[in-house]
């Protein structure tokens, strides 16, 4: 039985072929690689050595057979001399096999390399990096070799260097400036520019996880609003339709902040990498914001849109179901990035 390893979660599958989907992480068959056992060459070596040991056993009865006539003895002696003089083909045939086994051994015993995705820090084990990162969707060019002992770089913005880390020349220059000003007078710090204050504010948003907090508003209210919509359509209830409307107003007001904080994290944490994961999150966010605006305005101009006989009633409901799917898929992709799976 062959063994297959999932490159995403490390699950081991036994069988002639890899499974269509990993039962642990759901990766497809292309994410499985065959595990080659290292004990195979050692088991084949004794099998090849057995024919060489069996050869003398077949010749032993010929030497020990009793010969009654002198002519037969002379013929046997002459045959033995001819065999000694003639080259033996057996060692020549076995030599290439030994060389082949020596050449194959390093390929099987070669250690697996580790590769780190520079976008999301996903670690991949294998002789080569994957074509596409299973976490963030980055291509092969975004992977670098990762060796044991290497530190995974932080995705947060680096702080300015301290005075201890500055060169000695810079420290001397600042000391001279302070002497020229005088011991009694203390220089006032220069006020920060608007760009510096704005950059510091963006750093605080990333540091305190503003986007994951903000995205909980639409992810929580959109499903609740759609449930109120369905109940209002089933029971012809205006009060449930009003509850749906209030929830959608909250979603519409939250979406600009969700999109802005998501863009900040994308640029500052993931360096604005254009991959399938980030592109799909952006598209889904725009879909949720656009549909929320449409249904709120529609409900304002047609308050009885959920009641029986209203024109466009089922198309209105279809827009809401599309909005739920887009919000759920965006949350799923965000979970892959946060948990690195």
N, C-alpha and C positions, 0 to 999 in steps of 0.2 A: 504493500500500500504506500502511495506517495503522501507526502505532507506538504501542505500549502499554508503560507503565512500571510495574514492580512497586513498590508503596509500602513494602514491607518491606525488600527487599534491593537495589532499584534496577535489576533486570534489565530489559533492553529487548527487547520481542517485536514482530516485524513480521508483520502479517496483518490481515485484515478484522475479526477479533474477537479478544479476549484469550484466552489459553489457559485451560483448565479449572484447571490447577495450575501454579504457577511451577516450572520445572525446577531452580532453584537452592535456594530456601527452602521450597517446597511450599505457598505461600500460594494460596488459591482465586482465582477470576476476579474476585470483588468487590474484591480488593486491587489491581487494575490500573486505571490511568487513562490516557486517550488523550493523547499528546503532539501538540500543534498546532505546525506549522512556521511560523516568522515570515516566511518568504520568499513565502508565498502571496499576500498583497495586492500585493507588488511585481510579481509576474508577471501579475496580473489587470489592473493599470493600463494597460500598453501595449495589451492586447487591447481595452479600452474606448475607447482613444484612436484606434484604427484606423478605426472607422466615421466619426468626425468628419473625418479627413483624406481619406477616400474620397469624401465628398459632393461637393466641388468637382470631382473628376475626372469624375463623371457629367454635370455641367452644362457641362463644357468643350466637348464636341462640339456642343451646341446653339448656343453663342455663335460657334463657328468655322465652323458649317455655311454653305455658300454659298447666298444667297437671290437669285433672279433677278427676282422681282416686287416692286415698291415696297410693295404692300399687306402682304406678308408681313413686311417690315422694320418697318413701323409697328406691326403686331400684336405683334411680338417686343419692341419698345420699350415698348409699353403693359403687356405682361405683366411686364417687368422692373420697371417703376415700381410696379405693384400688389404685387409680391413684396417690394419695399423698404418700402412703406407698411404692409403686413400684418405682425403680430408673428410671429416665428419660434418654433415650438413645440419645436424640438430642444434649445436651451439649457435650457428649463424642465424637460425630461425628464431631462437629464443632471445638473442641480443636485442633485436628491434623492439620486442615486447617489453623488455626491461626498460628500454629508453622511453617507450611510450608511457609506461606507468610512472616514470620519474617526471615526465613532462606534465602529465595530468594531475599529479599530486599537488603542485603549488596552486593550480587553478581552483581545486576543491577546498584547500585549506586557507585561501585568501580571506582575510578578515573583512567584514562589512564596514563600509564607511558611513559616516553620519553627515547629513546635509541640513543646513539651517536656512529657513526662508527669511530673507531680510525684511519682508513686509510684516509678517505676523509671528515670527520666531518659531514656526512649526519645525520639529526635528524629524527628518526622514532617514531611515536606515536602508542601505542598499549600495551596490557598486556605483550607481549613477543617480543623480537627482531625478525626481519625477518630472514628467512633462508639464503637469499642472499641480499646484499646491491644493490638497484636498480641503484645506481650511479656508484660505482667502482667494483661491483661484489664480494666484500669480503663476507666470510661466517659468520654464526651466532656468532662464537667465537670472532670476531673482534668488537662486540658491547659492550658498557658499559652503565649503567644506567645514564641518564642525568637529574638532578634536576633543578628546577627553581632557578636562581641565580648563577648557575655554569658558569664559563667562558670557552668558546671554546678555547682549546690550539692552539697557532699559530704553523703552520707547518714549519716556518722558523727556522734556527739553532740559538740557544741562544748565545748571546754575552757573553764574559768573564765577571766575576763579577768585579764591581768597587771597589775602595779602601774603600768606605764607607761601603760596604757589607762584607768586610773581617773581620775575627775575630780579637779581640784586641791583641791576642798573636802574630799574623802575622805582625800587624802594629808595635808592639814594636820591633820585630826582624829586620824589615827593617830600623827602626829608629836607632837601634844600629849599623847596617852596615854603614849607612850614617855617623854616628859620627866617626866611625873608619877610614873612608876614609878621612874625613876632611871637613870643611865647604867650603873652597875655591874650592876644586876639585869636579867636577860633573862626576859621572860614565857614561860611554858611554853605550847605549843600545846594547844588544847582537843582532847580525844579525839573521834574520829569516832563518830557514833551508829551503831546497827546498820543503819538504813535507808541511811545514806551508804556504809557498807562494802558492803552488798548491791548498791547501785547501781554502785559502782566495780567490783565483781566481775562484774556483768552486762556492763559496758562492756568488760572484758577478754575475755569470751567472744565478743563481737561483733568486737572488734578482731583477735583471733587466729583467727577463722573456726572456732569450735568446732562449729557445726552441719555445715558441709561435711565436716569431718573425721569426725564421729560417724556421719554417714549412710553413709559407705563401709562400715561394719561390716555392716548388713543388706543393702545392695546387693551386697556381695561374697559373703556367706555364704548368703543365701537361694537363689540359683541353684545353688551347690555342694551344698547340702543336698537340694534337689529332685532333682539328678542322682543322688545317693546313694540316694534313695528309689526312683527308677525302676529303677536297677540292682539294688537289693535285691528289688524285686517281680519283675523278669525272671529273675534267677538264684537266687531263693529263698535269699538270703544274709542271715543274721542279723548278721554283722559289718558289712556295708554299711548295714543298718538301724540299727545302733548308731552308726555314723559320722554318719548323718543326724540321729539324736537329739541327739548332742553339739553339732552345729552349730546346731540349733534352740534349744538352751539358751542358747548365746552370743547368738543373735539376740534372744531374749526378754529377756535381761539388758541388752542395749544399747538397746532401744526406748524405755524411759522417758527416757534421756538424749537420744536423738535427738529425741523429741517436745518435750522441755523447751527444748533449744537452738534448735529450729526456731521455737517460740513466741517466744523472746526476740528472734531476728532479725526476725521478722514485726512485732513491736511497736516495736522500736527503729530498725530500718533502713527498713521500709516503712510505718511509722506505723499498723499494724494495718488496712491497707486491705482491705476485704471484696470481693474480685473472684473471678472463676471460677478463676483460677490458684491463688490461695492457698487457696480453699475446697477445691479438688480435692486439693491437697497434704495438707491436714489430714485429709480423709476417707481418703485412701490410707494415711497414716501410722497412723490408728486401725485400719484393716482389717488391716495387717501385724501390728500389736501384738496385736490380738484373735485372729487366726488362729494366731499363734505360741504364744499362751497355750493355746489349745484343743488344738493338736496335741501340745504337750509333755505336758499333763495326760493326754490320751488315750493317748499312748504309755506313760506311767507305769502306767496301770491296765490296758492291753492291750499287752504287749510284742510279741506276735506279730501286730500289726495289718497288717503288710506281707506276711505269709506267705499262701500260697494257702488259700482256704476261710475266712479271717477275716471276721467280720461287719463291714460298714461299710468294707471295704477300699478300694473305688473312691470312695466319698464322702470318705474321708480324703485320697486322692490329689487329688481335685477341689479341696479346700480349699487344698492346697499350690500348685496351679497358679494359683488366684485370688490367693494371696499374692504369687507371682512377678510377676503382671501389675500388681498395685497398687504394688509396690516399683519396678518399671520405669517406670511412668507418673509416679510422684512424682519420680523422678530426672530424667525428661525435662523436666518442668515446672520443676524447679530449675535445670537447665542453661539454659533460656530466660532465667531471671532473672539468672543469673551472667554469661552472655555477651551479654545484651541483644539477642537475636535471636529 
